[in-house]
Amino acid sequence: MATTQERPAELARLARELGALEAAGLLRHRRTLSSAQGARVVVDGVPLLSFCSNDYLGLAADPVLAQALVEGVARHGVGAGASHLLTGHTLAHTELEAALARWCGLPAALLFSSGYMANLGVAGALLGRGDVMFADRLNHACLNDGALLARARLVRYAHADASSLARALERTPARRRLIATDAVFSMDGDLAPLRELLGLAERHDAWLMVDDAHGFGVLGDGRGSLAELGLDPRRCAQRVIYMGTLGKAAGVAGAFVAGAPELVDWLVQKARTSVYTTASPPALAVALAASLERIAAGQDLRARLAESIARLRVGLAALPAGRLAGSSTAIQPLIVGESVEAVRWSEALAARGLLVPAIRPPTVPVGTARLRISLSAAHGPHDIDRLVTALHEVATERAGLAAAR
Ligand SMILES: *Cc1c(COP(=O)(O)O)cnc(C)c1O
């Protein structure tokens, strides 16, 4: 019989596997910030210029939002204390849901504690055995996890390729179908062909789930990717399940799903990640209402972000190594290939005071490890120039090393 002093075999296995990850350049570390989120952060005690957040409008540390949060706490206390179906649902939640639905031009909205939970909840509420989720190959992991949890079949189609989806829809019999896509792809920054996908959803009697984690607040004058692509909200309300997250451009935390009233009523009943969890603190909803107002009046922020995107792309047009992906959004990936190479680039930038994360498999496909440069309204032109200069230095270094090998 094993004694408590013996090391369980499972612990030894975990240690071995962690060692293997490290050897493959795939071990991930949590950086510890001692500052607020923003363009300038202090990471593990070192001040860095950061291109490493999803705080696209620079609202995560906005003083007006912070004050709203404080007022929310004064009114509602700290915790919700119960799930939405018990007594955790407050006036602050109701008002925020109504404001979000209005802002997106959709009939109704439902809050979730995070985007991950929203995606799991939607898939579980709408799909079961015998049903199919059609998913873009580069979708965020949590959409796929939703299909798994719902025990639905997951059929993946070629990235942003409506004809690949059309073929999959034609050859896949299913009781119910849900097409799921990132609107802005989180590691590539490109947009899904939502107009074509909506057409296919209509033709094949399917839902279209649009995960707008990286579009809400930024694209379509802040209304998101559906507005950016000029899709009529009345048409969308029939088929689209719109998911916006509130911890990225909105700067706070949480997520919402918007769509038809029947859809939202059903999710209230059946989305397990809503039913079986404590409501998020009402003070967050108060802060989010302030965030939504700032987003609505946020043309200044979006214009500054757009200037930074253009400045970066011009600056990196003739880089001697690495390949800048064709993105027009705040997510600007610089593809370098191997995981270890991506880590070297990231380290060389860190040595120059710049925080740009290396993104490696399995988050992105093998052979496409990259720097994920993300821009924010908190960056100024001088910040972009610093990054461009440093990237030219590092790229020249890496190209020289590759030539010498
Ligand atoms: C971040 C993200 C999510 C998860 O949202 P959270 O609120 O962070 O849980 C979902 N989908 C996509 C595409 C994301 O980038």
The ligand as an SDF file (V2000), in Angstrom:
LIG
                    3D

 15 15  0  0  0  0  0  0  0  0999 V2000
  -11.3720   36.5710  -24.8430 C   0  0  0  0  0  0  0  0  0  0  0  0
  -12.2770   35.8040  -25.7200 C   0  0  0  0  0  0  0  0  0  0  0  0
  -13.3540   35.1020  -25.2050 C   0  0  0  0  0  0  0  0  0  0  0  0
  -13.5560   34.9300  -23.7330 C   0  0  0  0  0  0  0  0  0  0  0  0
  -14.0170   36.0840  -23.1480 O   0  0  0  0  0  0  0  0  0  0  0  0
  -13.7450   36.3130  -21.5990 P   0  0  0  0  0  0  0  0  0  0  0  0
  -14.6930   37.3580  -21.2010 O   0  0  0  0  0  0  0  0  0  0  0  0
  -12.3080   36.7200  -21.4930 O   0  0  0  0  0  0  0  0  0  0  0  0
  -13.9880   34.9990  -20.9280 O   0  0  0  0  0  0  0  0  0  0  0  0
  -14.2420   34.5270  -26.0790 C   0  0  0  0  0  0  0  0  0  0  0  0
  -14.0470   34.5910  -27.4040 N   0  0  0  0  0  0  0  0  0  0  0  0
  -12.9960   35.2300  -27.9330 C   0  0  0  0  0  0  0  0  0  0  0  0
  -12.8420   35.2730  -29.4170 C   0  0  0  0  0  0  0  0  0  0  0  0
  -12.0650   35.8390  -27.1190 C   0  0  0  0  0  0  0  0  0  0  0  0
  -11.0090   36.4480  -27.6340 O   0  0  0  0  0  0  0  0  0  0  0  0
  1  2  1  0
  2  3  1  0
  2 14  2  0
  3  4  1  0
  3 10  2  0
  4  5  1  0
  5  6  1  0
  6  7  2  0
  6  8  1  0
  6  9  1  0
 10 11  1  0
 11 12  2  0
 12 13  1  0
 12 14  1  0
 14 15  1  0
M  END
$$$$
